[in-house]
């Protein structure tokens, strides 16, 4: 039984018609196609080729590291800017904490260090001498931040304490993949302390929905499946882990972000306590939450096609690229005027007037990079008072009049964003299938995701799925509602192979 994604495009993308989004139906020629392995033939190879040919990243000199190239880093900067604004809007402040963590800090929370031990990078020497205490290169910041929280928290008046940290993380990956799993990656990592469990729970869910889900849907056009992790999949040292799972074009899942309810474990380990209103010393309840540069990998694998990337305009470094076909007959000057008009409309636009390069090669380059809209303008177009408008999301091409072109192009961007979100919703609808048994879930897991009653899985079934390379991605109610209760009646499990 096919499942229909609960999100609707109409609810998530507001004002498309008001902004002038419309279908680009009139095709006046085929778009040149780059040489890429097709997704259907070899999806992993297609992914690697897109990263290389779209100039997104290179492998670093140390195995598992990566060099993020300007186009991809500009995407990350857009994500960072939008996410930072959302984080601050709920009252969280930014701070910075050290990269090096005393090894003893990690050992204070036994479950936590056990969970991260295989991935740790440890510094044993510094300044030409053996260190008195080994230092761990930050795999996550719960311990180093709790050491500061212990100093900063003394009274209930100090709560809630809401801190975010933009930083890099090192986890030694055995099977690295650019953007998906690298030894070093970039992220934001939020940490909060609260007076009660209920307050911490409410904040963890608020981050999940108001910050992460809104960012994924509105900026990246990535509708997630939201739910609770099983105990086996819960973050080391946490009471609960909430997750947002994406569905990739090859039918695998990808964890897009997490929000953890840490309980009081770290507070007890680090002696973090406060005096409540009655003067009783208590341990605070804590949360932590993060998203990473993995989101760029998700953008590639959800929106990409056999021509390369397809970027949502909201996150694209250049929303519109104006290509000069030939700088003759005033075409170059007309293109520059159009660029100025688009900038005046608030559009991120680039001028490509590299006429010494073949036009077809330049068009292919922007196809690969996923620029949402191209405007192609040459002397023949100018003589006719028009240009060619190319939609990356729809793969269409149509003539537009130069008079008023900037306003029309700016308005069309909302339609491009909505089209990619609609495609991503259909991808989930196509790949998520309801089944009744573990056997059927294993079979469905070869090509997509399965939803089945959690009562048909349980702890033993979760182990059996793992034998087939399949994990329980999240637990939720049949209507898609996330629930705090792992034993709730009617609870369903979303299971899949995952990156």
C-alpha positions as CSV (number, residue, x, y, z in Angstrom):
1,X,0.0,0.0,0.0
2,X,1.4,3.3,-1.0
3,X,1.5,6.1,1.6
4,X,0.8,9.7,0.7
5,X,3.1,12.3,2.3
6,X,1.3,14.3,4.9
7,X,2.9,17.6,3.9
8,X,1.2,19.5,1.1
9,X,2.9,21.9,-1.3
10,X,0.2,24.4,-0.8
11,X,0.8,24.5,3.0
12,X,4.6,24.6,2.8
13,X,5.1,27.1,0.0
14,X,3.1,30.3,0.6
15,X,2.3,32.8,-2.0
16,X,3.5,31.1,-5.2
17,X,0.8,32.6,-7.4
18,X,1.1,36.0,-5.7
19,X,4.8,36.1,-6.6
20,X,4.1,35.2,-10.1
21,X,5.2,31.5,-10.3
22,X,3.9,29.8,-13.4
23,X,4.6,26.8,-15.6
24,X,7.1,27.3,-18.4
25,X,5.5,25.3,-21.1
26,X,6.7,26.5,-24.4
27,X,9.9,24.7,-25.4
28,X,12.0,26.2,-28.1
29,X,14.9,23.7,-28.1
30,X,16.6,20.9,-26.2
31,X,18.9,21.8,-23.3
32,X,22.5,20.5,-23.8
33,X,23.3,17.5,-21.6
34,X,26.5,16.9,-19.7
35,X,28.2,13.5,-19.7
36,X,27.1,11.9,-16.4
37,X,26.5,8.3,-15.5
38,X,22.7,8.0,-15.1
39,X,21.2,7.5,-11.7
40,X,19.5,4.4,-12.8
41,X,22.7,2.8,-14.0
42,X,25.0,3.6,-11.0
43,X,23.7,6.0,-8.4
44,X,26.9,6.1,-6.2
45,X,29.0,6.8,-9.3
46,X,26.5,9.5,-10.4
47,X,26.8,11.1,-7.0
48,X,30.6,11.2,-7.2
49,X,30.5,12.6,-10.7
50,X,28.1,15.4,-9.8
51,X,30.3,16.5,-6.9
52,X,33.4,16.5,-9.1
53,X,31.9,18.0,-12.3
54,X,29.8,20.6,-10.5
55,X,33.0,21.6,-8.6
56,X,31.5,21.1,-5.1
57,X,34.3,19.3,-3.2
58,X,37.5,17.4,-3.4
59,X,39.0,14.8,-1.2
60,X,41.4,16.2,1.3
61,X,45.0,15.0,1.7
62,X,44.1,13.0,4.9
63,X,41.8,10.1,4.1
64,X,38.2,11.0,4.9
65,X,38.6,14.7,4.8
66,X,37.2,17.1,2.2
67,X,37.9,20.4,0.6
68,X,34.6,22.3,0.1
69,X,34.8,24.3,-3.1
70,X,33.3,27.8,-3.4
71,X,29.9,26.9,-5.0
72,X,29.2,24.3,-2.3
73,X,30.5,26.5,0.5
74,X,28.2,29.3,-0.7
75,X,25.3,26.9,-0.4
76,X,26.5,26.1,3.2
77,X,26.7,29.8,3.9
78,X,23.0,30.2,2.8
79,X,22.0,27.3,5.1
80,X,24.1,28.7,7.9
81,X,22.6,32.2,7.6
82,X,19.0,31.0,7.5
83,X,19.5,28.5,10.3
84,X,21.3,31.0,12.5
85,X,18.4,33.4,12.2
86,X,15.9,30.7,13.2
87,X,18.1,29.6,16.1
88,X,18.3,33.2,17.4
89,X,14.6,33.7,16.9
90,X,13.9,31.1,19.7
91,X,16.2,32.9,22.1
92,X,19.5,30.9,21.6
93,X,22.8,32.7,21.6
94,X,26.0,31.7,19.9
95,X,29.2,30.9,21.7
96,X,32.4,29.0,20.9
97,X,34.1,26.1,22.7
98,X,37.5,24.5,22.3
99,X,38.4,22.0,19.6
100,X,40.5,19.9,22.0
101,X,38.8,18.2,24.9
102,X,40.5,16.5,27.9
103,X,40.1,12.8,27.6
104,X,38.9,12.6,31.2
105,X,35.9,14.7,30.2
106,X,34.6,12.1,27.9
107,X,35.1,9.3,30.5
108,X,32.9,11.1,32.9
109,X,29.8,9.8,31.0
110,X,30.4,6.1,30.4
111,X,27.6,5.5,27.8
112,X,28.7,8.6,25.9
113,X,32.4,7.7,25.6
114,X,31.5,4.1,24.7
115,X,29.3,5.3,21.9
116,X,32.1,7.5,20.4
117,X,35.2,5.5,21.2
118,X,35.6,3.9,17.7
119,X,35.5,7.3,16.1
120,X,37.8,9.3,18.3
121,X,41.0,11.1,17.2
122,X,43.3,11.5,20.1
123,X,46.2,14.0,20.5
124,X,49.1,12.5,22.5
125,X,51.9,15.0,21.8
126,X,52.1,18.8,21.7
127,X,55.0,21.2,21.4
128,X,57.3,18.2,20.9
129,X,56.4,16.6,24.2
130,X,54.0,13.9,25.4
131,X,50.9,15.5,26.9
132,X,50.3,14.9,30.6
133,X,46.7,14.2,29.6
134,X,45.7,13.1,26.2
135,X,43.3,15.4,24.3
136,X,40.4,14.3,22.1
137,X,39.7,16.2,18.9
138,X,36.1,17.3,19.3
139,X,33.7,14.5,18.2
140,X,30.7,16.4,19.7
141,X,30.6,19.0,22.5
142,X,28.4,17.7,25.3
143,X,31.3,17.2,27.7
144,X,33.2,20.4,27.0
145,X,30.1,22.5,27.1
146,X,28.9,20.9,30.3
147,X,32.2,21.9,31.9
148,X,31.3,25.5,31.2
149,X,27.6,25.0,32.2
150,X,28.8,23.9,35.6
151,X,30.5,27.3,36.1
152,X,27.7,29.3,34.7
153,X,24.6,27.7,36.4
154,X,24.0,28.2,40.1
155,X,20.4,29.4,40.5
156,X,17.0,28.8,38.8
157,X,17.4,32.4,37.6
158,X,20.2,31.2,35.4
159,X,17.8,28.9,33.5
160,X,17.0,28.3,30.8
161,X,20.5,28.5,29.4
162,X,20.4,28.4,25.6
163,X,23.7,28.2,23.7
164,X,24.6,27.3,20.1
165,X,28.1,26.5,18.7
166,X,29.1,26.7,15.1
167,X,32.2,24.5,14.7
168,X,33.9,21.6,13.0
169,X,33.8,18.0,14.2
170,X,36.2,15.1,13.8
171,X,34.9,11.5,13.8
172,X,37.2,8.9,12.2
173,X,35.2,7.4,9.4
174,X,36.1,4.0,8.0
175,X,34.0,4.4,4.9
176,X,34.0,8.1,4.0
177,X,31.7,9.7,1.4
178,X,31.9,13.4,0.5
179,X,29.3,15.4,2.4
180,X,27.6,12.3,3.8
181,X,30.3,10.8,6.1
182,X,33.6,12.6,6.4
183,X,36.3,12.5,9.1
184,X,35.8,16.3,9.5
185,X,32.6,18.1,8.9
186,X,31.0,21.5,9.7
187,X,27.8,21.9,11.8
188,X,25.9,23.8,14.4
189,X,25.5,22.2,17.8
190,X,22.9,23.6,20.2
191,X,22.9,22.9,23.9
192,X,20.4,24.0,26.5
193,X,19.7,23.5,30.2
194,X,16.3,23.7,31.8
195,X,14.7,23.6,35.2
196,X,12.3,20.7,34.4
197,X,12.1,17.6,32.1
198,X,8.9,19.0,30.6
199,X,10.6,22.3,29.6
200,X,13.5,20.4,28.1
201,X,11.2,18.2,26.1
202,X,9.2,21.1,24.8
203,X,12.4,22.9,23.7
204,X,13.8,19.8,21.9
205,X,10.6,19.4,19.9
206,X,10.4,23.2,19.2
207,X,13.9,23.0,17.7
208,X,12.8,19.9,15.7
209,X,9.8,21.6,14.2
210,X,10.2,25.4,14.3
211,X,13.9,25.4,13.4
212,X,14.9,22.3,11.5
213,X,11.7,21.2,9.8
214,X,10.9,24.7,8.6
215,X,14.4,25.1,7.3
216,X,14.3,21.8,5.4
217,X,11.0,22.6,3.8
218,X,11.1,26.3,3.2
219,X,14.8,26.7,2.3
220,X,15.9,23.4,0.9
221,X,12.6,21.9,-0.4
222,X,13.4,18.7,1.5
223,X,10.2,17.4,3.3
224,X,11.4,15.1,6.1
225,X,9.9,12.1,7.9
226,X,9.9,13.2,11.6
227,X,9.8,10.8,14.5
228,X,11.5,9.3,17.5
229,X,14.6,7.0,17.4
230,X,14.4,3.5,18.9
231,X,16.4,3.0,22.1
232,X,19.1,1.2,20.0
233,X,19.4,4.2,17.7
234,X,19.3,6.9,20.4
235,X,22.3,9.2,20.8
236,X,24.8,7.9,23.3
237,X,23.9,9.3,26.7
238,X,20.5,10.7,25.8
239,X,17.0,9.7,27.0
240,X,15.4,10.4,23.6
241,X,16.5,11.3,20.1
242,X,14.1,13.0,17.7
243,X,15.1,12.7,14.0
244,X,14.3,14.1,10.6
245,X,14.8,11.6,7.9
246,X,15.1,12.3,4.2
247,X,14.4,10.0,1.3
248,X,17.0,9.9,-1.5
249,X,16.4,9.1,-5.1
250,X,17.9,5.6,-4.8
251,X,15.4,4.7,-2.1
252,X,17.8,5.0,0.8
253,X,17.2,7.2,3.9
254,X,19.5,9.9,5.1
255,X,19.4,11.4,8.6
256,X,19.1,15.2,8.1
257,X,19.1,16.4,11.6
258,X,18.5,15.3,15.2
259,X,17.3,16.8,18.5
260,X,18.2,15.0,21.7
261,X,16.7,15.1,25.2
262,X,19.8,14.4,27.3
263,X,18.0,14.1,30.6
264,X,20.2,14.8,33.7
265,X,23.1,12.3,32.9
266,X,25.6,14.9,31.8
267,X,24.6,17.3,34.6
268,X,25.2,14.6,37.2
269,X,28.5,13.5,35.6
270,X,29.8,17.1,35.6
271,X,28.3,18.2,38.9
272,X,26.0,20.8,37.2
273,X,23.3,21.8,39.6
274,X,21.2,24.8,40.7
275,X,19.1,26.1,43.6
276,X,15.4,26.0,42.8
277,X,12.9,28.6,44.1
278,X,12.8,26.8,47.5
279,X,16.6,26.6,47.8
280,X,16.8,22.9,47.0
281,X,19.8,21.9,44.8
282,X,18.7,20.1,41.6
283,X,20.3,19.0,38.4
284,X,19.1,20.7,35.2
285,X,17.5,18.8,32.3
286,X,19.4,19.3,29.0
287,X,19.0,19.1,25.2
288,X,21.4,19.1,22.3
289,X,20.7,19.3,18.6
290,X,22.6,19.6,15.3
291,X,22.6,19.6,11.5
292,X,25.7,19.4,9.3
293,X,27.1,19.9,5.9
294,X,25.4,16.5,5.2
295,X,22.5,18.7,4.0
296,X,24.4,19.5,0.9
297,X,24.6,15.7,0.1
298,X,20.9,15.5,0.6
299,X,20.3,18.4,-1.8
300,X,22.3,16.5,-4.4
301,X,20.6,13.1,-3.9
302,X,17.0,14.4,-3.6
303,X,16.9,17.1,-6.3
304,X,19.7,16.1,-8.6
305,X,19.0,14.5,-12.0
306,X,21.0,13.1,-14.9
307,X,22.1,16.6,-15.8
308,X,23.5,17.4,-12.4
309,X,22.2,19.5,-9.5
310,X,18.8,21.2,-9.3
311,X,19.1,23.8,-6.6
312,X,16.0,25.4,-4.9
313,X,16.2,29.2,-5.5
314,X,16.0,29.9,-1.8
315,X,19.4,28.3,-1.2
316,X,21.1,28.7,-4.6
317,X,24.2,31.0,-4.6
318,X,23.0,32.4,-7.9
319,X,19.3,32.2,-8.4
320,X,19.6,33.5,-12.0
321,X,22.5,33.3,-14.4
322,X,22.4,35.6,-17.5
323,X,24.5,34.1,-20.3
324,X,25.7,36.3,-23.2
325,X,25.6,34.0,-26.3
326,X,27.7,36.5,-28.4
327,X,28.8,39.9,-27.3
328,X,27.7,41.5,-30.5
329,X,25.0,44.0,-31.5
330,X,24.7,45.3,-28.0
331,X,23.8,41.9,-26.5
332,X,26.5,42.2,-23.7
333,X,25.2,45.7,-22.7
334,X,21.6,44.4,-22.6
335,X,22.6,41.5,-20.5
336,X,24.4,43.8,-18.0
337,X,21.3,46.0,-17.8
338,X,19.2,43.0,-17.1
339,X,21.6,41.9,-14.3
340,X,21.3,45.3,-12.7
341,X,17.5,45.2,-12.9
342,X,17.4,41.7,-11.3
343,X,19.7,42.8,-8.5
344,X,17.3,45.7,-7.9
345,X,14.5,43.2,-7.5
346,X,16.5,41.4,-4.8
347,X,17.6,38.5,-7.0
348,X,21.0,36.8,-6.5
349,X,22.3,36.9,-10.1
350,X,25.5,36.3,-12.0
351,X,26.6,37.5,-15.4
352,X,28.3,34.9,-17.6
353,X,29.9,36.9,-20.4
354,X,32.8,34.5,-21.0
355,X,32.2,34.6,-24.8
356,X,35.7,33.2,-25.4
357,X,34.3,29.9,-24.0
358,X,31.9,27.9,-26.2
359,X,28.3,28.7,-25.3
360,X,27.3,25.0,-25.0
361,X,30.0,24.3,-22.5
362,X,29.0,27.2,-20.4
363,X,25.3,26.2,-20.5
364,X,26.3,22.6,-19.4
365,X,28.4,24.0,-16.5
366,X,25.4,25.9,-15.1
367,X,23.2,22.8,-15.7
368,X,25.6,20.8,-13.6
369,X,25.8,23.4,-10.8
370,X,22.0,23.6,-10.7
371,X,21.4,27.3,-11.2
372,X,17.6,27.5,-11.0
373,X,17.1,29.9,-13.9
374,X,19.2,30.8,-16.9
375,X,18.6,33.7,-19.2
376,X,20.3,33.3,-22.6
377,X,20.7,36.5,-24.6
378,X,22.5,37.0,-28.0
379,X,22.3,39.6,-30.8
380,X,19.5,37.7,-32.6
381,X,17.5,37.6,-29.4
382,X,18.1,41.3,-28.8
383,X,17.0,42.2,-32.3
384,X,13.7,40.5,-31.6
385,X,13.4,42.2,-28.2
386,X,13.5,38.9,-26.2
387,X,15.7,36.4,-24.4
388,X,15.4,32.7,-23.7
389,X,14.3,31.7,-20.2
390,X,15.5,28.2,-19.1
391,X,14.0,26.5,-16.0
392,X,16.3,24.0,-14.3
393,X,13.6,22.4,-12.2
394,X,11.3,21.7,-15.1
395,X,13.9,21.4,-17.9
396,X,11.9,23.8,-20.0
397,X,12.8,26.8,-22.2
398,X,10.7,29.6,-23.5
399,X,11.1,33.1,-25.0
400,X,10.4,36.1,-22.8
401,X,10.1,39.8,-23.8
402,X,13.0,41.9,-22.5
403,X,10.6,44.6,-21.5
404,X,9.6,43.7,-17.9
405,X,11.8,40.6,-18.0
406,X,13.4,41.2,-14.6
407,X,10.1,41.3,-12.7
408,X,8.9,38.2,-14.5
409,X,12.1,36.2,-13.9
410,X,12.1,37.2,-10.2
411,X,8.5,36.1,-9.9
412,X,9.2,32.7,-11.6
413,X,11.6,31.7,-8.8
414,X,8.8,30.9,-6.4
415,X,7.4,28.4,-9.0
416,X,10.9,26.8,-9.3
417,X,11.0,26.4,-5.5
418,X,7.5,24.9,-5.4
419,X,8.3,22.5,-8.3
420,X,11.3,21.0,-6.4
421,X,9.3,20.6,-3.2
422,X,6.5,18.9,-5.1
423,X,9.0,16.5,-6.7
424,X,10.5,15.7,-3.3
425,X,7.1,15.0,-1.9
426,X,6.3,12.6,-4.8
427,X,9.6,10.9,-4.2
428,X,8.5,10.0,-0.6
429,X,5.1,9.0,-1.8
430,X,6.7,6.7,-4.4
431,X,9.3,5.1,-2.1
432,X,7.4,4.7,1.2
433,X,5.2,1.6,1.2
434,X,3.1,0.2,4.0
435,X,3.7,-3.5,4.8
436,X,2.5,-5.9,7.4
437,X,5.5,-8.2,8.1
438,X,9.2,-8.1,8.7
439,X,9.7,-10.2,5.6
440,X,7.9,-7.7,3.5
441,X,9.8,-4.9,5.1
442,X,13.2,-6.5,4.2
443,X,12.0,-7.0,0.6
444,X,10.8,-3.4,0.3
445,X,14.0,-2.1,2.0
446,X,16.0,-3.2,-1.1
447,X,14.4,-0.3,-3.2
448,X,12.8,2.0,-0.7
449,X,11.3,2.6,2.7
450,X,8.8,0.5,4.5
451,X,6.3,1.4,7.2
452,X,5.0,-1.4,9.4
453,X,3.6,-1.7,12.9
454,X,6.3,-1.4,15.6
455,X,4.6,-4.4,17.3
456,X,5.7,-6.4,14.3
457,X,9.3,-5.4,14.7
458,X,10.3,-4.9,18.3
459,X,13.9,-5.3,19.6
460,X,14.3,-8.8,18.1
461,X,13.0,-7.6,14.7
462,X,15.3,-4.6,14.8
463,X,18.2,-7.0,15.1
464,X,17.0,-9.1,12.3
465,X,16.6,-6.0,10.0
466,X,20.2,-5.1,10.9
467,X,21.3,-8.4,9.6
468,X,20.0,-7.3,6.2
469,X,21.6,-3.8,6.4
470,X,18.2,-2.2,7.3
471,X,17.6,0.1,10.3
472,X,14.6,1.6,12.0
473,X,14.8,5.2,11.0
474,X,12.1,6.5,13.3
475,X,8.9,5.6,15.2
476,X,5.7,7.6,14.9
477,X,1.9,7.4,14.8
478,X,0.3,6.2,11.5
479,X,-0.8,9.7,10.6
480,X,2.8,10.9,10.8
481,X,2.6,12.5,14.2
482,X,5.7,12.2,16.3
483,X,5.1,10.7,19.8
484,X,7.2,10.6,23.0
485,X,5.9,7.1,23.9
486,X,7.9,4.3,22.3
487,X,5.2,1.9,23.5
488,X,2.2,3.9,22.2
489,X,-0.7,1.9,20.8
490,X,-0.6,1.7,17.0
491,X,3.0,3.0,16.7
492,X,4.6,2.4,13.3
493,X,8.2,2.0,12.4
494,X,9.8,3.5,9.2
495,X,12.6,1.2,8.1
496,X,15.1,1.5,5.3
497,X,18.7,1.1,4.2
498,X,20.5,4.4,5.1
499,X,23.6,6.4,4.4
